[in-house]
Amino acid sequence: MTKRNSIPPMKDEVAGWRHALHENPAIMYEEVFASDLVAGKLTEWGIPFKRGLGKTGIVAIIEGQKNTSGKTIGLRADMDALPLTETSGQPWASKIPGRMHACGHDGHTAMLLGTAKYLNETKNFDGRVLLIFQPAEEGGRGAFAMMRDGLFKDDLKCDFVYGLHNWPTLPLGTAGIKSGPVMAAVDHFDIEIAGVGGHAAYPSKCIDPIVIGATIVSTLQTLVSRFVAPQDMAVLSVTNFNAGTGAYNVIPDASKISGTVRSFKPEVRDLMESKIKAMATNICAAYGAKVSVHYDREIDATINNPEHTQICIEAMGRIIGLENVNTNIQPSLGGEDFGGMLMQVPGAYIHLGQGTANPDSPHNRGLHNPNYDFNDDIIPVGMDYFAELVESGLPLK
């Protein structure tokens, strides 16, 4: 299931790096172990690199046998973990309580590092490759931090950029991709309600922020179903509702609601923001309360370029067979800040299947699940795919 005979023998070595990363996870901008491991290997192989982009991020540069093409391809992997306590029971389980690689970024980093070793040894391409090791994908806007620090500028410019993600719901030996939106834009909102507290026996003398908040929560649930066209996907979830003192006989002065919005189209994103603000403002006005609404656009949608989607389909097809590449996967309402990179540089993002026939396998657990584990069997496939993108995209003549 690989094209290059030299890649499968590297699997155990790369998996060893992956296990070390898995045992030593760190959340956004704290990925010192991962950054040091990557830097150490790059130094060992004589690959030049720059550190400190996005605090812990690294960008390595590999020159091909020639550079008459003048082209540069970027390959990206994320490095951060999640604030979870692992329960997978794997021999390489996290050694750090409350920290876990529950999304497979350890595997992505190891695959890209293995690809770096292969490309540096073979240099079977005409141009340059940027290997982008990104921090803080999980809500920390690490892609944007790296770009602020110089990624895609000056000597770190590239013409195309590609990323991948392991996908437990796709079977091992398959992949999924589509042109256009493939991962959602992620927004967060906070609604702070200022009422008038008092004795619970006299609610008429109060402006109850709990009742007002409950009304807002209920009304927000109609936003998607009554304002977003059925063919346009969006999700609004209220995830926090904080109010009260703990006393049974006190109506509090204030309450706070927060949540997330996911969407694909810019016009839907605009609609959701404006309607949330309008609903909260008007409901509070009706009750005589004051309100503050804060809406943050955290991550842009990941939108695959049509031309580069086809390039990825063909490259992956040469590795696992075109019949095993789903070219019209259902877009995920999960977020991925690789979308920010695709707003600057054309490219595409693919899902690589890792599910197995064993329903109890940690490789089948959903992402962000404490029982999840990355499937090492996809390491050679991911490396071969990255190498294929480079060698077919920057061919020697």
N, C-alpha and C positions, 0 to 999 in steps of 0.2 A: 504494500500500500504506500510505497514511496518510490520516487523516480531515481534518486541518487543513492548508489550503493554505499557511499561513505557515511550516510547519515544514520541509518539504524544502529550501527555499532556504537554510536555516541549516546544512545538512549540512557544507559545506566549512569554514565557520568553526569549527564544533564539532570536526570532524576535526582541524583545525589545533591546537586545544587538546589533543586526544588525542595527537597526535604529539609535542607538546612534553612532555607527561607521560611518554610512552613513552621518550623520549630521556633523561629525567632521573628514573629510578626510585629508590625508597628503600624499605627494609624497615621493619618495624614500629616505630612511634613515631619514625621518622626522616623522615617524609614532609613535610619543610619546603618543598620546591619545590612539591609539589602543594597544600599548605595555603596557601602564598603566592599561587599562581596563582588558586585559588578565591577567596581573600579579596580579591585585586585586582579580579577581575571583579565580585564582589558590591558592592564599594565603588564601582566605576565606574557600576553600575546603580542605586545608591542603595538597595540591599536591606540591611536591618539584619541583623547576625549576631553570634554569640558564638564566640570562639576559645578554645582551651585545654581543651576537653572531651576527656579521654583524651589529653592533651598536645598532639597536633597536629590533633585533630578540630575541626570547625566545624559549627554549626547556624545556618541562616539562617531567617528568618521572613518570609513574604509574606502580607499581608492582602488579602482579596478586595475586590470592589466594595462588599460589605456583609458584616457579621458577625452577622446576626440568627440564624443557625443555632447559633452557639456551639460549632461543631465544628471540630476540627483534624485534618488528615490528615498523616501523616509519610511522607516518601519517603527512602529510604536508598541511598547508594552507598559502596563501599569504595575506599580510595585506595592501599593498600600494594602493594609488589612482592615478588618472591621472590629469594632468594640463588642466582641462576642466571646463567651467562654466555650471552648470547643468540647464536644461530646462524641466525636467520631470514633474514638478508640484506636485510631491508627498509630503504628509504632512511632511515626514522626509527628505526632500531634503537638500542638502549641505548648511551649514550656512557660508561656507568659499568661497568667490569669487575666481574663477579660479582654484578650486580644486573640484574633484568629483570622487566618486566610480562608474566609468563608465564601470567596468569590473567584478563587483561582488565579489571583494576580501573581502568586508565587510561580505558578506554571507558565504564565505569560512571560514573566521576566526570565525564567530559566530557558524557555524556548528561544527568546530573542538573543540571549547570551550564547546559546549553542549555535544559532545562526551566525552570530558575529565570528565565532571561532571558525566555522566552515568557510564563510566568505573571505576571511582573512587568509586562510590557507590556500584557497583556490583562486580567488580574484578573477573568476571567469566572467567578467563583465566589463563594459566600456562606460565608465562614468564614476559616480560616487554613491555611497549609501550612508544615510544618517540613521543611526540606531538610537531611538529615543526611549529612555527609561524614565517614565513619568511618575511623580509622586501624586498623592492626594486626589485620586480619581473619585473616591467615595465621598462626594459632597464638598471637597475642598478646592475645587476649581483649579486643580494642578496643571491642566493643559494651559489655562490662561496665565497662570503664574510663570510657566516656562516660556510662553510667548512674550510676556512682559520682559523677561530676562534675556531675550535675544534669539529664541528659537524662531526659525524661518527668516532670520535677518542676516545680512552680510555673508560670512562663510558658512552659516547654518541655514542658508536658503535651500529649499528643495522644490522640485517640480510636481511631485505626486507624493501622497502619504497613505499608508495602509495600516489597518489594525485588525485584530481578531479577538474573539472571546469564546472561551469554552462554553458549551451549551448542554446542560444535563438532559434536557427534554428531547434532544436530537440523538439518535443512535450513533454509537461508535462507527466510524467509517462513512459518515455522511457530513454534509455541511449545508448551511442555509444562508441565503443572501437575497436582496431585492434592490432594484433601483429606487431612488427616492427615499422617503423617511423610513428608517429602520429602528431607531430608538427615539424616545420622546424627549421633548423639552420638559425641564423640571423647574417648577416655580414653588415658592413658599409664601404663605401669608400669615399675618398676625393681626387679630382684631381685639383691641382693648376697649372695654366698655366701662365707662365711669357713671355709676348710678348714685343713689343715696341710700346708705345702709340704715339699719335701725332694728327695733325689736320685732321678732317674727310674729308676735301677736297682733301687730299693727301694720300690716303690709301696705295699707292705703296711705300711710305716712312716708313710704319709701319709694324709691325707683329701683326695682329689683333687677340687678344685673344678671342673675341666674335665669330668670324667666325670659329676659331679653335675649340672652345668649342662646338659650334653648330654641327660641323662635328663629334666630339667625341660623343655627345649625340645621334645623328642619327645612328652612327655606333654601339654604344652599344646596340641599340635595335635589332640588328641582332644576338647578341651573343647567346641568348637562341635558337632562331629559326634555326640557322645554325651550332651550335656546340654542343648543348645538344640533346641527343636522345629523340624522342617524348615520349617514355615510362618513361623517367626520368624527373620529374618535377623540374622546377626552375623558379624563377622570378627575374628580375632586374628592379628596378624603380629608375629613376633619380628624386630626390625630391627637389633639390635646384640648381639654376644656378644664380650666383651672379657676376655682372660685371657693369662697367660704373660709371660715375660721376654724371649723371643726366643732363649733357649738351648735346645738340643736335649735337654739332660740335667737339666733342672730342672722339677719339678712346682711350680706356684706356690701361694701361700697363699690366693688369692682369685680370684673371677671375678664378672663382672657381666653380666646379661642385661637388655635393655630392649626395649620394643615398644609397639604400639598396639592398642586394642580399639575396634571400631565396632559400634553397635547402635541400635535404634529404640525398643524398649519399656523402661520403667523397670525392670520385673522381670527382663528379660534383662540389663540393665546391672548390677543387684545380683548376679545369679547369676554373671556373669563375674568380677566383683571378688572375690567370696567364694571361688570355685573356684580362681582364680589363687593367692590367698593360701594356701588349704588345700593345694593341690598342691605348691607350693614348700616350705612348712613341713614337710609330711610326708615328702617325698623327702629333704630335708636331714636330718631327724631320723633316718631310716633309715640314712644314711651316717655320722651322728655329726657333721655340720657345723652351723654356725650360719647363720642367714639373716635378712635384713632385706628386707621387701617394702614398696615405696612405690607407692601407686596414686592417680593424680590424675584427677579428672573435669574435663577441660579445657573441653569445649563441649557444650552441651545439643542434643538433636535439634531440627531445624527442623520444627515441626508446624503445618501450615496450618489455620487456622480454617475450618470448612465454609462458613459464610456468606460469608466474605471470599474464599474460593477461588472461589465462584460469581460474586462481584463481579468478580474478576480474569478469569475465563473470559469473561464477557460483555463486559468492557472490551476485552480483547485481540481478541475476536471481531469487535467493531465496527471494529477496525483492520485485521486481516488475514483476517477471515472465520472463522466458527466452525468450518468444516470443516478449518481449518488449526491448530486448537488441540487438542492431545492432552490429554484431561482425566483420563487415568489412567496417567501416566508411571511407569516403574519407579523407586522411590526410590533415591537415590544414597547409597552408603556413604561418600562424601566428607563432610567436615564444613563447617559454616557457622555462624559465631557470631551471625548474624541470628536464630537460634533463641532466643538469650537475650533479644532484644528482643520476640519473639513470646510469651515467657513473661510479659512485663509488659503488653503491649498487643496486642489482637487484630489479625490481619492475615494476609497470605499472601505467598508467594515463588514466582516463576515463572521458568522457563527459556526463554530467547529464542534460537531457532535461528540459527546463523551459517554452517553448513556449505555448501560449494559443490560443483559437479559435478567440479571439478578435483581429483583425488586428491592432487596434489602441493602444493595450496594451503596456506599457513600457517594459513588459517582453519579447516582441517580437522584440524589437529594437536590432540592432547589437551591439556587444561589442565595446566600445570606442565611443559610440554615446551619445550626451548630453541629449537625451530623454530616455535613457536606465534605467531600474531598475531591481535589483535582485528579483526573485520570491520567496517569503517566503514559498510558498507551498512545495518547495523541501527541506526545512530544515529537516523535519523528515526522508525523504528518504536518504539524505546525511549522517545524523547521524547514521541511521540504517545500512547503507552500511559500514561505517567505523567500527562500532561495530561488524558487521558480519565478516569483514576481521580479526579482532583481535580474536574473540571468536572461529571462525572456524580454523584460522591459528595457534592458541595457545590453543588447547582444553584442558580442565580439564579432567583427567582420574581417 
